[in-house]
Amino acid sequence: MGLDDALIFTRVVECHSFTSAALTLNMQKSTVSRRIAQLEERLGVRLLNRTTRKLRLTEVGQAYYERCRQIMQEFAEAEQAIMQLQREPTGLLRVSSPIEFGQLFLGGAIGEFMRTYPAIQVEVELTTRAVDPVEEGVDVVIHRGRPQDSSLVARPLMKSPRQLFASPDYIAQHGMPTRPEELSGHRCIQTLDSGRKWHFLEPHVSVLVNPVLTVNNITFAREAAIAGAGIINVPAFIAEPYVEQGKLCRVLEHLVLPSSELYALYPSRRFQAMKVKAFIDFMIESLEKSLNVDVEPEAEALVKSPS
């Protein structure tokens, strides 16, 4: 049998004609017709109903065609993947990222990436909105947290522990909390990813805080905290450099908070374009070196909508 028969059958269905299929396959029409008849005889089913004017798939023929089409697609993708191994990443790469990550890290990383791969051009959008890479033609969406309702491939980029911080002046004026429950009596700065209820893993407790400032930008919140506005709950790497400078201090540092995660999302494909794979690999390596954060050991995974 085999792949040849599946290819011939698939081409006949897609061309809606034995004659047209024979032309695209560079075969005689009689050969195509005979091969389809032999295929039906071997399978013991009728795949096509033929009239003088048209072809129509039978029910079992439709099912067989869907499987054959999938095999042909995977075969073509396999060939493409092998060819891509021999190519340098090229073309336009479109990336979407949260604003803070773009400001703090992405600009420098993409500059180095483009120096490494000079045949790449890049378009970047820094945004707080949800971006659909399929609908908007974006190659990579850098996403805060693992998506729960999607049908995209999600590859972990980084995982950073969260920590509470405040300025020395704030602590001097309002005191240092010693228990999570005391946070409800403090002035807190709320961000989109921290929310109003702050969760702790050790001890396992959640505290409803009193936000005196709510903002959708982590770097804005950090600067407000440095100025003494209140306590922030942010990924540690955002604020640690300012602890070393004496502008911030850790609050309840013995407690464990959930980590912040970043994922690279892209449309579900068996084979990535070389530019996408090269960019994600480069980002992971750069994050490990520059921010000293963990990269999840899991491989890329298809994130599906919950059933």
N, C-alpha and C positions, 0 to 999 in steps of 0.2 A: 503494500500500500504506500502508502504512507503519506509523507508531507506533500508529495507531488499531487496526489489525488485530492487532498484537502485544499491545496492551492487552486487547482483547476475548478473544483466545485465552488469555492468562494468567489473566484473571478466570474464564473457564469452567473451567480446570483447577483453580484454587484453590477455586472454589465447588462443584466436582464436579457441576455441573448447569447446563444452558442456562437454565433458568427462573430460578434464583437469580442467575446472572451477569447476566441481562437486567434483573432488579430493581435490582441495585447500579449498573448502567450507565444506568439509566433508558431502556432500549430495549425494543422488542418482542422476544419470544422468537424469532419467525420471522426477524427481522432478524439477531439474533445467529447463528442457525443458518445463514442464508444467507451471512453474512460468513465464517464458519469454512469452509464448503464452497468459497467462492471462493478463500480462502487456500490450501486444500489443492490446488485445481485449478491455481492459479498456481505453487505450489511443485512440483507433480507428485508429491506424496507423501500418504499418509494419516497424519494426526497423531493422530487419536482413533478408537478403536473404540467404537461406540455400541451399546447395547442398550436395551431399554425401561426397564431399572432402573438402569443405571450407565454411566459413561464410564471408559474406560481408555486411557491414553497408549500409543501404539506406541513402539518403540525410538527411531525418528527423532523422534517427537513429544516424547519425554522430553528429548532433546538440544536440540530447538528451544525447549522450555519453559525450560530452564535459561538459555539465552542471553537469551530474552525477559525472564525475571525479573531478570537482571542489568541489562538496559537500563532496566527500570522502576525498579529501586532507584537507579541512577545518576541518573535523571531526578528522582526524589523528592529525592535528596541535593542536586542542583543547585538545586532550588527552595528547599530549606532553607538552603543557603549564602547565596543572595541575600537571603532574609528576615533571616538573622542579621546581615548587614551593616548593617541598619537598627536593630539592637537594642543596648542597653547590656548589657555582661556582667552576669549576675545568677545567683543560685542558690548552692548549696553546692559548694565546691571542696575535694576531698579530696586531700591531698598527703602523700607519704612521702619521708623524707630520711635520709641518714646522720646520726648524732648530731652529729659534729663540725661539719659544714657547717650544721646547724640551729642549733647553739649560737653559732657564730661570725658567721653572716651571715643565715640565713633568717628569723629572728625579726624583725629590723629591716626586711628587704625586704618581708615579708608585711604588716607594719604599714603601710608606705608604700603598698603595693598596695591594701590595704583602704581607706585614706584616699582614694586615687584613684578606686576603684570601690566606693562605699559600699553598693551593692546585693549585694555578694558576702559570703557567709559562708565561713569556712575551717576545716577540720579538718586537723590536722597530726599525723603520727606520726614521731617520731625513733627510728630502730631500726638495728640491725646485721644484721637478718635480710633474706633475699630476699623481696621483696613482688611478688606477681602482681597487676597492676592489674585484669586481667579477672576473676579469681576473687574478688578482694576489693573490687571496686567503687571502686578508687582512680583519680582522674583523672590525676594526674601522679606518677610515681616518679622521684625524683632519684637517679641511679645512678652509683657510682664506677667509671669505666672503661666502655668500649664492650662491651655484652653480646654474647656469641658464640653463645648458644643461646637464641634467642627468636623471636617473631613479632610484635614490637612496633615501633612507630615510635620511632626514636631521634633526638633533636635535640640537637646539641652546645650545652652551656651555657658551658663554660670549659675552658681548657687552661693549666696552670700548671707551670713547670719545677720539678723536685725539687732539693734541695740537702742536703748534710750539715751538721749543726750540733752544737756542744758548748759547754759553759760555759767561760769563761776559767779557772775553777778546775780543771776537768778537764784542760784543755790544759796548765796549769802543772804538774799532778801527773803526767800520763801522756805528755805530749809531743804535738806536732802531726804527724800522719802526712803523709808527702810522696808516697806512692804508694798506689794502691788496695789492693795486696796487703798492706800493713801493717795494714789494718783487721782482719784475722783475729786480730791480737794485741791489739786494743783491746776495751774494754768497750762493747758496742753495745746499743741499745734497739730491739727488733723490734716492728713494728706489723703489722696484718693486710695492709695494702697494700704494705708494704716487703718482707715475707718475710724469710727467713734468708739467702737468697742475694741480694746487692745487685749490680745490673747497671749497667754504665757503657756509654755510647755512644761516647765519645771519652776515653781509648782504649777499644776494644771488649774489655771484660773483665768477668768475673763473679767476685765474691768471697764465699766462705762466711764469714759473720761469727759472732762468739761472743756471742749475746744473753745479757746478764745480767738483762735485764728484757723480758718479752713482754706486750703489752697491746693491746686491741682499740680503743683510743681515742687519736687523734693528739694532742689537747690534753693528755691525761694524760701521754703520752710527752714532749711539749714541756716540761711543768712538771718532770718528772723530770730531763730534760736540764739545765734551768736550775739545778736543785739539785745537779748534778754527777754524776748516775748514769752517764752515758755519751754516746755519739754517736748522733744520730737522723738518719733519712733521711725527710724530709717535704716536701710541697709548700712552695715558698719563701715564699709569702705567709703561711703559718702562723707562721713564725719570724722573718721579717725585722724586724718592729717591735721585737723583743727584741734584735736585733743593734744597732739604733740606740740602745737603752737601755744597751748594754754587758752584758746578761745572757747573751747567746749570741754565738758567733763562727762564721764559716763555716769548714768543713773541706774541704780539697781543692776549693776553689772554682773552680779552673781546669778541672775535669773536667765532662763533660756527662752527666747522668743522664736516663732517660726521663721524660717529662712525666706529670703526673697529669691525668686528664680527668674531667669530670662531664657526664652526659647527662640530658636529660629524656625519660623513656619514657612512652608512653601507648598505649592499644589502637589497633590499625590501623583508621583510618577515613579515608575520602577527605576528609571535611570535619570539622574540629575544632569543638567547641563554642566559642563566643566566650569563655567564661570561661577555657578552657584556653589558647587562643591568646594572649589578653591577658596571662595570667600568665607564660607562657614568654617572650613578648617583653619583658615588664617585667623579668623575672629577668636576661635577657641584658644589657639596658641597665644595670641596677643593678650587675652584676658588672664590666662594663667600667669603670664610673665609680669604684666603691668599692675594688676589689681590683687594678685595673690588670693584668688578665690577658687572655689572648687568647681570642677566641671563634672556633671553627672556621668557615672560610668555607663549608663544605659545607651544603647544605640538608638538611632532615629526610630520613631514609632508612629504609626498611623493613629491619629486621635479621632475617634468616631463619636457621633452623637450618642448620648445615653439612650438605651432602649427603655 
